[in-house]
Amino acid sequence: MVCLFGVGGWTLTACDSKPQPVVSSKTSVAKYEKIKTLQGLIINDDGPVKTGIVKVLTEAGQVVAQIEVTDGPHYSLKVPAGTVLPILLAYYPSADAGDEQRMLAAVVHTGASKFDINPLSTRIAVQAKAMGGYTHKNLVRAAENNGTVPAANKTTAGFRGDPTTQYGGWH
């Protein structure tokens, strides 16, 4: 139903309040346009790792790139141009280690380049996958579910300090 209103010589039109469906002609695919260097630290339950292998995996499990970690917990590897996201950074303690021994970090944004791989990043990636896949929304929800902040401190209502300093001041 369409209504027409006249106000001071102007004719205003208003559509009914039913939401119109949004049709998207194509979905955007995030991919690296050029070679991308990803880096970070690898820390397991016992502390920083000394050796192992870091692999870049597609969602289907194909190896895109890999590097051997030989001297401490730092890794840095190059991901080829054209690699479509999401991808997984998978740490394996040895060449013959299975998936049950690996730790993960999920990559969904082309702009980020630092990814630590640890038990928390693994829990977040696993939970995001269980929520429907490696998306920004699922990773955020999984991170919130795995956080250590008490529920009372997550909202303004539960904040007990100076309200002018929470979130960096008044907003």
Secondary structure, DSSP 8 states (H G I E B T S, - for coil): -EEEEEETTEEEEEE-SS------S-----B-SS-EEEEEEBEETTEE--SEEEEEEETT--EEEEEEE-SSSEEEEEE-TT-BS-EEEEEESSTT--GGG-EEEEE--TT--B--BSHHHHHHHHHHHHTTSS-HHHHHHHHHHT--S-GGGSSSTT--S-TTTGGGS--
